[in-house]
Amino acid sequence: MPKVQTVRPLHPTTVSPRVLGAAFGVVATLLLLAYLVAFDQGAVSQSGMFLHELMHDGRHLLGVPCH
Ligand SMILES: [Zn+2]
């Protein structure tokens, strides 16, 4: 009877909690950034242009020419 040899995967399938936490942080940051940009462009906001004006003033404070 031939001997059965088990094969171990080269890369383990478990993910360390640190990597999982870092990935979650990156995804949450990108989602927040997308939300802020959408809010700034008026795609999300139903209550006016407050955030748009805030970011506009921020651009002026940084010296970015816009108009
Ligand atoms: Zn301006």
PDB file of the backbone (N, CA, C, O) and the ligand in Angstrom, with CONECT records:
HET     ZN  A 101       1
ATOM      1  N   MET A   1       0.851  -1.180   0.000  1.00  0.00           N
ATOM      2  CA  MET A   1       0.000   0.000   0.000  1.00  0.00           C
ATOM      3  C   MET A   1       0.895   1.240   0.000  1.00  0.00           C
ATOM      4  O   MET A   1       1.796   1.371   0.828  1.00  0.00           O
ATOM      5  N   PRO A   2       0.625   2.162  -0.959  1.00  0.00           N
ATOM      6  CA  PRO A   2       1.468   3.361  -1.024  1.00  0.00           C
ATOM      7  C   PRO A   2       1.204   4.281   0.152  1.00  0.00           C
ATOM      8  O   PRO A   2       0.091   4.378   0.669  1.00  0.00           O
ATOM      9  N   LYS A   3       2.261   4.942   0.548  1.00  0.00           N
ATOM     10  CA  LYS A   3       2.155   5.871   1.670  1.00  0.00           C
ATOM     11  C   LYS A   3       1.538   7.186   1.185  1.00  0.00           C
ATOM     12  O   LYS A   3       1.961   7.743   0.172  1.00  0.00           O
ATOM     13  N   VAL A   4       0.547   7.666   1.909  1.00  0.00           N
ATOM     14  CA  VAL A   4      -0.110   8.934   1.554  1.00  0.00           C
ATOM     15  C   VAL A   4       0.683  10.084   2.151  1.00  0.00           C
ATOM     16  O   VAL A   4       0.950  10.137   3.351  1.00  0.00           O
ATOM     17  N   GLN A   5       1.046  11.001   1.267  1.00  0.00           N
ATOM     18  CA  GLN A   5       1.829  12.149   1.736  1.00  0.00           C
ATOM     19  C   GLN A   5       0.941  13.385   1.772  1.00  0.00           C
ATOM     20  O   GLN A   5       0.283  13.727   0.789  1.00  0.00           O
ATOM     21  N   THR A   6       0.937  14.035   2.904  1.00  0.00           N
ATOM     22  CA  THR A   6       0.154  15.270   3.003  1.00  0.00           C
ATOM     23  C   THR A   6       0.977  16.438   2.490  1.00  0.00           C
ATOM     24  O   THR A   6       2.194  16.494   2.670  1.00  0.00           O
ATOM     25  N   VAL A   7       0.287  17.366   1.848  1.00  0.00           N
ATOM     26  CA  VAL A   7       0.958  18.541   1.291  1.00  0.00           C
ATOM     27  C   VAL A   7       0.511  19.771   2.070  1.00  0.00           C
ATOM     28  O   VAL A   7      -0.680  20.067   2.168  1.00  0.00           O
ATOM     29  N   ARG A   8       1.475  20.469   2.611  1.00  0.00           N
ATOM     30  CA  ARG A   8       1.160  21.713   3.318  1.00  0.00           C
ATOM     31  C   ARG A   8       1.199  22.880   2.335  1.00  0.00           C
ATOM     32  O   ARG A   8       2.066  22.929   1.462  1.00  0.00           O
ATOM     33  N   PRO A   9       0.272  23.810   2.474  1.00  0.00           N
ATOM     34  CA  PRO A   9       0.334  24.984   1.587  1.00  0.00           C
ATOM     35  C   PRO A   9       1.556  25.829   1.911  1.00  0.00           C
ATOM     36  O   PRO A   9       2.002  25.894   3.056  1.00  0.00           O
ATOM     37  N   LEU A  10       2.083  26.471   0.886  1.00  0.00           N
ATOM     38  CA  LEU A  10       3.255  27.319   1.082  1.00  0.00           C
ATOM     39  C   LEU A  10       2.929  28.529   1.952  1.00  0.00           C
ATOM     40  O   LEU A  10       3.751  28.967   2.757  1.00  0.00           O
ATOM     41  N   HIS A  11       1.732  29.057   1.781  1.00  0.00           N
ATOM     42  CA  HIS A  11       1.334  30.230   2.546  1.00  0.00           C
ATOM     43  C   HIS A  11       0.191  29.840   3.468  1.00  0.00           C
ATOM     44  O   HIS A  11      -0.789  29.251   3.013  1.00  0.00           O
ATOM     45  N   PRO A  12       0.293  30.148   4.726  1.00  0.00           N
ATOM     46  CA  PRO A  12      -0.808  29.814   5.632  1.00  0.00           C
ATOM     47  C   PRO A  12      -2.054  30.633   5.299  1.00  0.00           C
ATOM     48  O   PRO A  12      -1.959  31.756   4.804  1.00  0.00           O
ATOM     49  N   THR A  13      -3.200  30.066   5.571  1.00  0.00           N
ATOM     50  CA  THR A  13      -4.449  30.745   5.220  1.00  0.00           C
ATOM     51  C   THR A  13      -4.958  31.641   6.337  1.00  0.00           C
ATOM     52  O   THR A  13      -5.959  32.338   6.171  1.00  0.00           O
ATOM     53  N   THR A  14      -4.276  31.626   7.466  1.00  0.00           N
ATOM     54  CA  THR A  14      -4.726  32.490   8.553  1.00  0.00           C
ATOM     55  C   THR A  14      -4.114  33.874   8.394  1.00  0.00           C
ATOM     56  O   THR A  14      -2.987  34.012   7.918  1.00  0.00           O
ATOM     57  N   VAL A  15      -4.858  34.890   8.794  1.00  0.00           N
ATOM     58  CA  VAL A  15      -4.395  36.273   8.721  1.00  0.00           C
ATOM     59  C   VAL A  15      -4.204  36.763  10.145  1.00  0.00           C
ATOM     60  O   VAL A  15      -5.065  36.565  11.003  1.00  0.00           O
ATOM     61  N   SER A  16      -3.071  37.403  10.390  1.00  0.00           N
ATOM     62  CA  SER A  16      -2.798  37.877  11.742  1.00  0.00           C
ATOM     63  C   SER A  16      -3.727  39.049  12.071  1.00  0.00           C
ATOM     64  O   SER A  16      -4.133  39.788  11.174  1.00  0.00           O
ATOM     65  N   PRO A  17      -4.060  39.218  13.334  1.00  0.00           N
ATOM     66  CA  PRO A  17      -4.945  40.335  13.721  1.00  0.00           C
ATOM     67  C   PRO A  17      -4.379  41.700  13.364  1.00  0.00           C
ATOM     68  O   PRO A  17      -5.141  42.620  13.069  1.00  0.00           O
ATOM     69  N   ARG A  18      -3.061  41.850  13.385  1.00  0.00           N
ATOM     70  CA  ARG A  18      -2.476  43.155  13.026  1.00  0.00           C
ATOM     71  C   ARG A  18      -2.727  43.480  11.561  1.00  0.00           C
ATOM     72  O   ARG A  18      -3.069  44.610  11.214  1.00  0.00           O
ATOM     73  N   VAL A  19      -2.552  42.475  10.704  1.00  0.00           N
ATOM     74  CA  VAL A  19      -2.788  42.710   9.270  1.00  0.00           C
ATOM     75  C   VAL A  19      -4.264  42.985   9.022  1.00  0.00           C
ATOM     76  O   VAL A  19      -4.624  43.848   8.221  1.00  0.00           O
ATOM     77  N   LEU A  20      -5.105  42.244   9.719  1.00  0.00           N
ATOM     78  CA  LEU A  20      -6.550  42.457   9.568  1.00  0.00           C
ATOM     79  C   LEU A  20      -6.938  43.855  10.033  1.00  0.00           C
ATOM     80  O   LEU A  20      -7.740  44.527   9.385  1.00  0.00           O
ATOM     81  N   GLY A  21      -6.371  44.293  11.155  1.00  0.00           N
ATOM     82  CA  GLY A  21      -6.661  45.632  11.659  1.00  0.00           C
ATOM     83  C   GLY A  21      -6.164  46.709  10.719  1.00  0.00           C
ATOM     84  O   GLY A  21      -6.852  47.704  10.492  1.00  0.00           O
ATOM     85  N   ALA A  22      -4.965  46.516  10.167  1.00  0.00           N
ATOM     86  CA  ALA A  22      -4.423  47.501   9.234  1.00  0.00           C
ATOM     87  C   ALA A  22      -5.276  47.579   7.967  1.00  0.00           C
ATOM     88  O   ALA A  22      -5.535  48.667   7.453  1.00  0.00           O
ATOM     89  N   ALA A  23      -5.708  46.423   7.469  1.00  0.00           N
ATOM     90  CA  ALA A  23      -6.556  46.412   6.275  1.00  0.00           C
ATOM     91  C   ALA A  23      -7.884  47.102   6.555  1.00  0.00           C
ATOM     92  O   ALA A  23      -8.386  47.858   5.723  1.00  0.00           O
ATOM     93  N   PHE A  24      -8.452  46.841   7.728  1.00  0.00           N
ATOM     94  CA  PHE A  24      -9.703  47.502   8.095  1.00  0.00           C
ATOM     95  C   PHE A  24      -9.502  49.015   8.174  1.00  0.00           C
ATOM     96  O   PHE A  24     -10.350  49.779   7.712  1.00  0.00           O
ATOM     97  N   GLY A  25      -8.378  49.452   8.760  1.00  0.00           N
ATOM     98  CA  GLY A  25      -8.101  50.879   8.863  1.00  0.00           C
ATOM     99  C   GLY A  25      -7.958  51.540   7.502  1.00  0.00           C
ATOM    100  O   GLY A  25      -8.460  52.644   7.289  1.00  0.00           O
ATOM    101  N   VAL A  26      -7.283  50.876   6.590  1.00  0.00           N
ATOM    102  CA  VAL A  26      -7.103  51.429   5.244  1.00  0.00           C
ATOM    103  C   VAL A  26      -8.453  51.543   4.539  1.00  0.00           C
ATOM    104  O   VAL A  26      -8.750  52.569   3.928  1.00  0.00           O
ATOM    105  N   VAL A  27      -9.261  50.504   4.622  1.00  0.00           N
ATOM    106  CA  VAL A  27     -10.568  50.523   3.958  1.00  0.00           C
ATOM    107  C   VAL A  27     -11.463  51.590   4.582  1.00  0.00           C
ATOM    108  O   VAL A  27     -12.156  52.311   3.864  1.00  0.00           O
ATOM    109  N   ALA A  28     -11.456  51.699   5.917  1.00  0.00           N
ATOM    110  CA  ALA A  28     -12.284  52.710   6.582  1.00  0.00           C
ATOM    111  C   ALA A  28     -11.838  54.113   6.195  1.00  0.00           C
ATOM    112  O   ALA A  28     -12.674  54.989   5.973  1.00  0.00           O
ATOM    113  N   THR A  29     -10.527  54.335   6.111  1.00  0.00           N
ATOM    114  CA  THR A  29     -10.018  55.646   5.721  1.00  0.00           C
ATOM    115  C   THR A  29     -10.422  55.995   4.296  1.00  0.00           C
ATOM    116  O   THR A  29     -10.828  57.124   4.020  1.00  0.00           O
ATOM    117  N   LEU A  30     -10.313  55.029   3.394  1.00  0.00           N
ATOM    118  CA  LEU A  30     -10.686  55.288   1.999  1.00  0.00           C
ATOM    119  C   LEU A  30     -12.185  55.553   1.867  1.00  0.00           C
ATOM    120  O   LEU A  30     -12.603  56.413   1.090  1.00  0.00           O
ATOM    121  N   LEU A  31     -12.996  54.807   2.632  1.00  0.00           N
ATOM    122  CA  LEU A  31     -14.441  55.051   2.584  1.00  0.00           C
ATOM    123  C   LEU A  31     -14.776  56.436   3.130  1.00  0.00           C
ATOM    124  O   LEU A  31     -15.634  57.130   2.585  1.00  0.00           O
ATOM    125  N   LEU A  32     -14.095  56.840   4.210  1.00  0.00           N
ATOM    126  CA  LEU A  32     -14.324  58.168   4.778  1.00  0.00           C
ATOM    127  C   LEU A  32     -13.909  59.244   3.782  1.00  0.00           C
ATOM    128  O   LEU A  32     -14.608  60.245   3.622  1.00  0.00           O
ATOM    129  N   LEU A  33     -12.775  59.046   3.114  1.00  0.00           N
ATOM    130  CA  LEU A  33     -12.308  60.004   2.115  1.00  0.00           C
ATOM    131  C   LEU A  33     -13.301  60.104   0.954  1.00  0.00           C
ATOM    132  O   LEU A  33     -13.616  61.201   0.495  1.00  0.00           O
ATOM    133  N   ALA A  34     -13.790  58.962   0.488  1.00  0.00           N
ATOM    134  CA  ALA A  34     -14.776  58.972  -0.598  1.00  0.00           C
ATOM    135  C   ALA A  34     -16.049  59.678  -0.154  1.00  0.00           C
ATOM    136  O   ALA A  34     -16.652  60.423  -0.926  1.00  0.00           O
ATOM    137  N   TYR A  35     -16.461  59.441   1.099  1.00  0.00           N
ATOM    138  CA  TYR A  35     -17.662  60.116   1.611  1.00  0.00           C
ATOM    139  C   TYR A  35     -17.454  61.620   1.669  1.00  0.00           C
ATOM    140  O   TYR A  35     -18.337  62.384   1.279  1.00  0.00           O
ATOM    141  N   LEU A  36     -16.266  62.063   2.165  1.00  0.00           N
ATOM    142  CA  LEU A  36     -16.004  63.501   2.266  1.00  0.00           C
ATOM    143  C   LEU A  36     -15.968  64.162   0.896  1.00  0.00           C
ATOM    144  O   LEU A  36     -16.489  65.263   0.718  1.00  0.00           O
ATOM    145  N   VAL A  37     -15.351  63.486  -0.075  1.00  0.00           N
ATOM    146  CA  VAL A  37     -15.295  64.058  -1.424  1.00  0.00           C
ATOM    147  C   VAL A  37     -16.706  64.130  -2.012  1.00  0.00           C
ATOM    148  O   VAL A  37     -17.069  65.133  -2.627  1.00  0.00           O
ATOM    149  N   ALA A  38     -17.494  63.083  -1.827  1.00  0.00           N
ATOM    150  CA  ALA A  38     -18.870  63.091  -2.338  1.00  0.00           C
ATOM    151  C   ALA A  38     -19.688  64.162  -1.642  1.00  0.00           C
ATOM    152  O   ALA A  38     -20.503  64.836  -2.272  1.00  0.00           O
ATOM    153  N   PHE A  39     -19.472  64.319  -0.337  1.00  0.00           N
ATOM    154  CA  PHE A  39     -20.177  65.363   0.415  1.00  0.00           C
ATOM    155  C   PHE A  39     -19.779  66.731  -0.110  1.00  0.00           C
ATOM    156  O   PHE A  39     -20.630  67.598  -0.307  1.00  0.00           O
ATOM    157  N   ASP A  40     -18.468  66.927  -0.340  1.00  0.00           N
ATOM    158  CA  ASP A  40     -17.960  68.204  -0.812  1.00  0.00           C
ATOM    159  C   ASP A  40     -18.522  68.541  -2.190  1.00  0.00           C
ATOM    160  O   ASP A  40     -18.774  69.706  -2.496  1.00  0.00           O
ATOM    161  N   GLN A  41     -18.714  67.535  -3.005  1.00  0.00           N
ATOM    162  CA  GLN A  41     -19.210  67.773  -4.359  1.00  0.00           C
ATOM    163  C   GLN A  41     -20.728  67.858  -4.416  1.00  0.00           C
ATOM    164  O   GLN A  41     -21.297  68.055  -5.490  1.00  0.00           O
ATOM    165  N   GLY A  42     -21.386  67.713  -3.281  1.00  0.00           N
ATOM    166  CA  GLY A  42     -22.834  67.854  -3.240  1.00  0.00           C
ATOM    167  C   GLY A  42     -23.595  66.587  -3.552  1.00  0.00           C
ATOM    168  O   GLY A  42     -24.816  66.623  -3.706  1.00  0.00           O
ATOM    169  N   ALA A  43     -22.882  65.437  -3.652  1.00  0.00           N
ATOM    170  CA  ALA A  43     -23.563  64.192  -3.990  1.00  0.00           C
ATOM    171  C   ALA A  43     -24.276  63.597  -2.792  1.00  0.00           C
ATOM    172  O   ALA A  43     -25.222  62.828  -2.962  1.00  0.00           O
ATOM    173  N   VAL A  44     -23.847  63.934  -1.588  1.00  0.00           N
ATOM    174  CA  VAL A  44     -24.422  63.340  -0.383  1.00  0.00           C
ATOM    175  C   VAL A  44     -25.247  64.356   0.381  1.00  0.00           C
ATOM    176  O   VAL A  44     -26.302  64.026   0.922  1.00  0.00           O
ATOM    177  N   SER A  45     -24.772  65.582   0.426  1.00  0.00           N
ATOM    178  CA  SER A  45     -25.384  66.587   1.282  1.00  0.00           C
ATOM    179  C   SER A  45     -26.746  67.002   0.758  1.00  0.00           C
ATOM    180  O   SER A  45     -26.936  67.205  -0.441  1.00  0.00           O
ATOM    181  N   GLN A  46     -27.680  67.124   1.670  1.00  0.00           N
ATOM    182  CA  GLN A  46     -28.988  67.667   1.343  1.00  0.00           C
ATOM    183  C   GLN A  46     -29.206  68.982   2.079  1.00  0.00           C
ATOM    184  O   GLN A  46     -30.274  69.585   1.976  1.00  0.00           O
ATOM    185  N   SER A  47     -28.197  69.426   2.820  1.00  0.00           N
ATOM    186  CA  SER A  47     -28.400  70.556   3.722  1.00  0.00           C
ATOM    187  C   SER A  47     -27.515  71.745   3.388  1.00  0.00           C
ATOM    188  O   SER A  47     -27.243  72.564   4.265  1.00  0.00           O
ATOM    189  N   GLY A  48     -27.065  71.863   2.171  1.00  0.00           N
ATOM    190  CA  GLY A  48     -26.286  73.042   1.843  1.00  0.00           C
ATOM    191  C   GLY A  48     -24.854  72.739   1.504  1.00  0.00           C
ATOM    192  O   GLY A  48     -24.485  71.594   1.241  1.00  0.00           O
ATOM    193  N   MET A  49     -24.054  73.779   1.514  1.00  0.00           N
ATOM    194  CA  MET A  49     -22.679  73.686   1.026  1.00  0.00           C
ATOM    195  C   MET A  49     -21.676  73.934   2.135  1.00  0.00           C
ATOM    196  O   MET A  49     -20.587  74.443   1.872  1.00  0.00           O
ATOM    197  N   PHE A  50     -22.017  73.586   3.376  1.00  0.00           N
ATOM    198  CA  PHE A  50     -21.140  73.904   4.504  1.00  0.00           C
ATOM    199  C   PHE A  50     -19.768  73.276   4.334  1.00  0.00           C
ATOM    200  O   PHE A  50     -18.753  73.965   4.441  1.00  0.00           O
ATOM    201  N   LEU A  51     -19.726  71.968   4.070  1.00  0.00           N
ATOM    202  CA  LEU A  51     -18.432  71.297   3.965  1.00  0.00           C
ATOM    203  C   LEU A  51     -17.662  71.789   2.743  1.00  0.00           C
ATOM    204  O   LEU A  51     -16.437  71.905   2.779  1.00  0.00           O
ATOM    205  N   HIS A  52     -18.384  72.077   1.662  1.00  0.00           N
ATOM    206  CA  HIS A  52     -17.726  72.607   0.471  1.00  0.00           C
ATOM    207  C   HIS A  52     -17.038  73.931   0.787  1.00  0.00           C
ATOM    208  O   HIS A  52     -15.886  74.153   0.415  1.00  0.00           O
ATOM    209  N   GLU A  53     -17.758  74.797   1.473  1.00  0.00           N
ATOM    210  CA  GLU A  53     -17.166  76.090   1.828  1.00  0.00           C
ATOM    211  C   GLU A  53     -16.015  75.924   2.807  1.00  0.00           C
ATOM    212  O   GLU A  53     -15.020  76.645   2.729  1.00  0.00           O
ATOM    213  N   LEU A  54     -16.148  74.967   3.736  1.00  0.00           N
ATOM    214  CA  LEU A  54     -15.075  74.708   4.693  1.00  0.00           C
ATOM    215  C   LEU A  54     -13.815  74.251   3.973  1.00  0.00           C
ATOM    216  O   LEU A  54     -12.722  74.730   4.274  1.00  0.00           O
ATOM    217  N   MET A  55     -13.955  73.334   3.030  1.00  0.00           N
ATOM    218  CA  MET A  55     -12.789  72.851   2.282  1.00  0.00           C
ATOM    219  C   MET A  55     -12.241  73.942   1.377  1.00  0.00           C
ATOM    220  O   MET A  55     -11.032  74.030   1.159  1.00  0.00           O
ATOM    221  N   HIS A  56     -13.142  74.778   0.848  1.00  0.00           N
ATOM    222  CA  HIS A  56     -12.712  75.889   0.015  1.00  0.00           C
ATOM    223  C   HIS A  56     -11.845  76.853   0.823  1.00  0.00           C
ATOM    224  O   HIS A  56     -10.792  77.297   0.365  1.00  0.00           O
ATOM    225  N   ASP A  57     -12.308  77.168   2.034  1.00  0.00           N
ATOM    226  CA  ASP A  57     -11.515  78.039   2.907  1.00  0.00           C
ATOM    227  C   ASP A  57     -10.196  77.372   3.258  1.00  0.00           C
ATOM    228  O   ASP A  57      -9.168  78.044   3.341  1.00  0.00           O
ATOM    229  N   GLY A  58     -10.207  76.058   3.467  1.00  0.00           N
ATOM    230  CA  GLY A  58      -8.982  75.327   3.769  1.00  0.00           C
ATOM    231  C   GLY A  58      -7.994  75.410   2.628  1.00  0.00           C
ATOM    232  O   GLY A  58      -6.791  75.557   2.845  1.00  0.00           O
ATOM    233  N   ARG A  59      -8.505  75.314   1.402  1.00  0.00           N
ATOM    234  CA  ARG A  59      -7.616  75.453   0.239  1.00  0.00           C
ATOM    235  C   ARG A  59      -6.994  76.838   0.206  1.00  0.00           C
ATOM    236  O   ARG A  59      -5.814  76.985  -0.114  1.00  0.00           O
ATOM    237  N   HIS A  60      -7.789  77.866   0.537  1.00  0.00           N
ATOM    238  CA  HIS A  60      -7.243  79.221   0.563  1.00  0.00           C
ATOM    239  C   HIS A  60      -6.185  79.361   1.647  1.00  0.00           C
ATOM    240  O   HIS A  60      -5.165  80.019   1.442  1.00  0.00           O
ATOM    241  N   LEU A  61      -6.427  78.738   2.812  1.00  0.00           N
ATOM    242  CA  LEU A  61      -5.444  78.803   3.894  1.00  0.00           C
ATOM    243  C   LEU A  61      -4.137  78.150   3.488  1.00  0.00           C
ATOM    244  O   LEU A  61      -3.069  78.597   3.905  1.00  0.00           O
ATOM    245  N   LEU A  62      -4.201  77.096   2.677  1.00  0.00           N
ATOM    246  CA  LEU A  62      -3.000  76.407   2.229  1.00  0.00           C
ATOM    247  C   LEU A  62      -2.334  77.119   1.057  1.00  0.00           C
ATOM    248  O   LEU A  62      -1.237  76.744   0.643  1.00  0.00           O
ATOM    249  N   GLY A  63      -2.992  78.145   0.520  1.00  0.00           N
ATOM    250  CA  GLY A  63      -2.407  78.898  -0.573  1.00  0.00           C
ATOM    251  C   GLY A  63      -2.618  78.265  -1.934  1.00  0.00           C
ATOM    252  O   GLY A  63      -1.906  78.584  -2.887  1.00  0.00           O
ATOM    253  N   VAL A  64      -3.601  77.358  -2.034  1.00  0.00           N
ATOM    254  CA  VAL A  64      -3.878  76.719  -3.318  1.00  0.00           C
ATOM    255  C   VAL A  64      -4.761  77.659  -4.137  1.00  0.00           C
ATOM    256  O   VAL A  64      -5.849  78.023  -3.691  1.00  0.00           O
ATOM    257  N   PRO A  65      -4.312  78.054  -5.319  1.00  0.00           N
ATOM    258  CA  PRO A  65      -5.149  78.942  -6.135  1.00  0.00           C
ATOM    259  C   PRO A  65      -6.351  78.188  -6.688  1.00  0.00           C
ATOM    260  O   PRO A  65      -6.205  77.074  -7.192  1.00  0.00           O
ATOM    261  N   CYS A  66      -7.522  78.774  -6.599  1.00  0.00           N
ATOM    262  CA  CYS A  66      -8.703  78.078  -7.119  1.00  0.00           C
ATOM    263  C   CYS A  66      -9.601  78.998  -7.922  1.00  0.00           C
ATOM    264  O   CYS A  66     -10.413  78.513  -8.710  1.00  0.00           O
ATOM    265  N   HIS A  67      -9.488  80.299  -7.754  1.00  0.00           N
ATOM    266  CA  HIS A  67     -10.292  81.198  -8.581  1.00  0.00           C
ATOM    267  C   HIS A  67      -9.680  82.579  -8.602  1.00  0.00           C
ATOM    268  O   HIS A  67     -10.214  83.481  -9.247  1.00  0.00           O
TER     269      HIS A  67
HETATM  270 ZN    ZN A 101     -11.431  80.058  -3.659  1.00  0.00          ZN2+
END
